[in-house]
Amino acid sequence: MGRMRRPAPRQGKAARPPLNPGHEGISLLKVRVTQRRLVQQPRAQGKEVAHGAVPHSHDVDLVIQPQGPDLQLAQLCAHRPLYLAVALVGWRPATVAFWTVGGAHVFDPAALPAILYPLRRRVAWSLRKPRGMPSIRYLHKDGRPLYLVGVNYWARHAGPLMWRHWQPERVRAELQEMRGLGMNVCRSFLFTPDFAPAPGYVDPTMLDRLDEFLALCHEAGIYTIPTFFVGHMSGENWDVPWRNGRDWYRDPWMLQQEVAYVQAVVQRVWRAPAIAGWLLSNEIPLYAGDTDAATGLLWAERMVGAIRAIDPHHPISLGDGAWPLLGNNNGFPLEPLAKVVDFYGPHIYASATDSLRHSYLPTWSIVAATSYGLPAVLEEFGCSAAHASPEHQADYYRTTYHSTFAAGAAGALGWCFSDLDLPAQRPYAHHAFELLFGVTDAQGRPKPAAHEIARLARLLERIDLAAYRLPEPAAFLIEPSSMRHRYPFYNWLAPGAISQMLHEAFTLSRQAKLDVSVWHEPVIDCDRPDTIEGTAGVALPAGACLLIAPHMAHLTAPTWEALAHFARRGGTVYLSYSHGWSIHNFEALTGCRHQLRYGLAEIPGSPLEITFQRPLGLLPAGTRLRYQVPQAEQRAGYCPVEPVQASVVAIDGDGHPAILEHALGSGRVVFSAFPLEYYIAHAYEGHRHDATWQLYRALRDLAGLAPLVDGDNPFVEVRTFAGPGDLLVWTINHSWEPQPVALSPSLPIQQVRDLETGEHAGLAFELPKKQVRVLRLQLAGGAGR
């Protein structure tokens, strides 16, 4: 969906007197409002369920102060924002912010553009998915897709002090270096202590230098995404000297200063042709701290509204790192933010004890983020030369750039452009490894990782992005609502543990060539007395054929009921046991009767071997799965069962049922009595000799989800883009060893060529470690999609 045109943005005007309790403001009209709660309700089949309303309405005077940035919030006698749904002729119902002044509700003008006009409209810049291509969303410039390939940028000579020690000729040369390496974008940072050295003041010298920087970007052919609040950088926080401990998210006076600063910058430069979008912060939770979800959402709405009051055209995101994806609920929940921002921007830096799962983490972050319905740009990823050799840094960049592109990302930005030779300057003086994150060295020489960026850029030049699509997933990993919502007296899996299991299941799915998305279980609102007697049934994702709940201890009762209904209507459900789980319809769902003992974990001996007694899909009888089982962890416990209506598919070494299939209605439930995903995730290099991916491939085949192009090697990712008469096939070796792969297209193929060389190629070949090969498969007879 592109952005529609909006009226021309307002121009700068002389400052108006601030509103305070002694001023009435401008009373425009009396409106009927219905107060709404802050709790975000879940999505249903890709659509939002309406917010729950407090059952009363009332008339109020709507008072607007014309100059939003001058609103003296510190003088308001009460400043708790209310959410109000406004229904007026010619207006779309929208969630807007009001401030209470005496008995009147004062509207925050910064939110006005977001209310009067829908958020995504057809103008020069937009973030949207191409028509008919549900799995890929790109930034669009003048109606054409543009995949963002670039880096995060500090000038080589000064790091965060580049604006203070401004050297435009050096910056010009570095931007030209970027362009020479195929990059089309850099993320830039406005070091806040330099740009806003005093309250209510934005340094004009810094704005002049920003103007010049944007002109240099345009000259070099590099777009940029400026970042406003840069209070954290590379291992140190850099506070503005006038904050004096005020709450960044709640203090009215601070909010006024933040809005004024953002709008001063936007007003000055938003028309610059080099700007591709805006980011509010650099990892704001590290600087301003975590907060509660309601406060974080209000802060984001206010800041985004301040930008859109001037610039309704460019896409905006938070720059917060999207860390709730990994279970860090820091006050910036992704689901409600989908109504505020235009894209998500995961920041991924992680270590692991399993190289395959580690390689897939950036890809998983993109798939998890886009499941909320917005595009995702991998805003930050990378590694320091203190932690990886130049060759292995290039390996990581290669798999990450290609795998995230093939997962439907809108772009990827490495951290960062250059090494720095600033050992005496903070934060590098105490975080020395931060000096070595560049894809170029401190003398300006490209490292091997830089050539991987150039390689992807050359590949993308050969593709009309608007002509190709990824298939729409029909398999979904189930994310419990407890990952993002704290229920009363909850004592099951922590959000980070849930995220780990989802990441593991995603890795197994990629090994099995099973395309998955994420379904976010609806939250049960425990703060609404009007829903105590029950809520509407759970709506599972439309078009789903397979639902996977890997080692999930806590799903809500409506979800368990919905899974049984899903299977009865022909769907395939896979569950693996989790000790102490919360389930009420176990026998009806799995066709088994459990023999658990209260309070005790039934931990199997190690090593554990599971042997298939009969085929499951195309997985033959005799297949063996082997696991190392942690012996002192309750989560390692299995579920002793006896089949009632289910049939035993596989047993353990003692003859206990291990995997069972329950024919339920016209569908099925496959139940693993052992927490297989947990065993793999807690083993060193658990995937090196693991065969659990074969179980996931059997689930894929049972659900009828064979890919357009299959591959026989679990360490080689195979992703297929369908075009008009051809297929583009990305093959990515995530292993640290060479891997052979044989591809099996489901459609007749006329010829195969290597996309990079143009040479004829076969469907069976060997990929060196961490390498990528892209093939163009011409369909026989030029058949279309």
Secondary structure as GFF3:
##gff-version 3
##sequence-region A 1 785
A	DSSP	beta_strand	26	36	.	.	.	ID=ss1
A	DSSP	beta_strand	43	44	.	.	.	ID=ss2
A	DSSP	beta_strand	47	48	.	.	.	ID=ss3
A	DSSP	beta_strand	53	64	.	.	.	ID=ss4
A	DSSP	three_ten_helix	68	70	.	.	.	ID=ss5
A	DSSP	three_ten_helix	73	75	.	.	.	ID=ss6
A	DSSP	beta_strand	82	86	.	.	.	ID=ss7
A	DSSP	beta_strand	95	101	.	.	.	ID=ss8
A	DSSP	beta_strand	104	107	.	.	.	ID=ss9
A	DSSP	three_ten_helix	109	111	.	.	.	ID=ss10
A	DSSP	alpha_helix	112	116	.	.	.	ID=ss11
A	DSSP	beta_strand	125	128	.	.	.	ID=ss12
A	DSSP	beta_strand	138	141	.	.	.	ID=ss13
A	DSSP	beta_strand	144	146	.	.	.	ID=ss14
A	DSSP	beta_strand	148	152	.	.	.	ID=ss15
A	DSSP	alpha_helix	168	180	.	.	.	ID=ss16
A	DSSP	beta_strand	185	191	.	.	.	ID=ss17
A	DSSP	alpha_helix	192	195	.	.	.	ID=ss18
A	DSSP	alpha_helix	204	220	.	.	.	ID=ss19
A	DSSP	beta_strand	223	230	.	.	.	ID=ss20
A	DSSP	beta_strand	232	233	.	.	.	ID=ss21
A	DSSP	beta_strand	236	237	.	.	.	ID=ss22
A	DSSP	alpha_helix	252	269	.	.	.	ID=ss23
A	DSSP	beta_strand	278	281	.	.	.	ID=ss24
A	DSSP	alpha_helix	284	288	.	.	.	ID=ss25
A	DSSP	alpha_helix	293	308	.	.	.	ID=ss26
A	DSSP	beta_strand	316	317	.	.	.	ID=ss27
A	DSSP	three_ten_helix	323	326	.	.	.	ID=ss28
A	DSSP	alpha_helix	334	337	.	.	.	ID=ss29
A	DSSP	beta_strand	347	348	.	.	.	ID=ss30
A	DSSP	alpha_helix	355	370	.	.	.	ID=ss31
A	DSSP	beta_strand	377	381	.	.	.	ID=ss32
A	DSSP	alpha_helix	390	406	.	.	.	ID=ss33
A	DSSP	beta_strand	411	414	.	.	.	ID=ss34
A	DSSP	three_ten_helix	432	436	.	.	.	ID=ss35
A	DSSP	alpha_helix	448	461	.	.	.	ID=ss36
A	DSSP	three_ten_helix	465	467	.	.	.	ID=ss37
A	DSSP	beta_strand	475	479	.	.	.	ID=ss38
A	DSSP	three_ten_helix	481	483	.	.	.	ID=ss39
A	DSSP	alpha_helix	495	511	.	.	.	ID=ss40
A	DSSP	beta_strand	516	520	.	.	.	ID=ss41
A	DSSP	three_ten_helix	529	531	.	.	.	ID=ss42
A	DSSP	beta_strand	546	549	.	.	.	ID=ss43
A	DSSP	alpha_helix	557	568	.	.	.	ID=ss44
A	DSSP	beta_strand	572	576	.	.	.	ID=ss45
A	DSSP	alpha_helix	586	590	.	.	.	ID=ss46
A	DSSP	beta_strand	592	594	.	.	.	ID=ss47
A	DSSP	beta_strand	608	612	.	.	.	ID=ss48
A	DSSP	beta_strand	624	627	.	.	.	ID=ss49
A	DSSP	three_ten_helix	634	636	.	.	.	ID=ss50
A	DSSP	beta_strand	641	643	.	.	.	ID=ss51
A	DSSP	beta_strand	647	651	.	.	.	ID=ss52
A	DSSP	beta_strand	657	664	.	.	.	ID=ss53
A	DSSP	beta_strand	667	672	.	.	.	ID=ss54
A	DSSP	alpha_helix	676	681	.	.	.	ID=ss55
A	DSSP	alpha_helix	692	702	.	.	.	ID=ss56
A	DSSP	beta_strand	709	711	.	.	.	ID=ss57
A	DSSP	beta_strand	716	722	.	.	.	ID=ss58
A	DSSP	beta_strand	726	733	.	.	.	ID=ss59
A	DSSP	beta_strand	739	745	.	.	.	ID=ss60
A	DSSP	beta_strand	749	754	.	.	.	ID=ss61
A	DSSP	beta_strand	764	767	.	.	.	ID=ss62
A	DSSP	beta_strand	772	779	.	.	.	ID=ss63
A	DSSP	three_ten_helix	780	782	.	.	.	ID=ss64
###
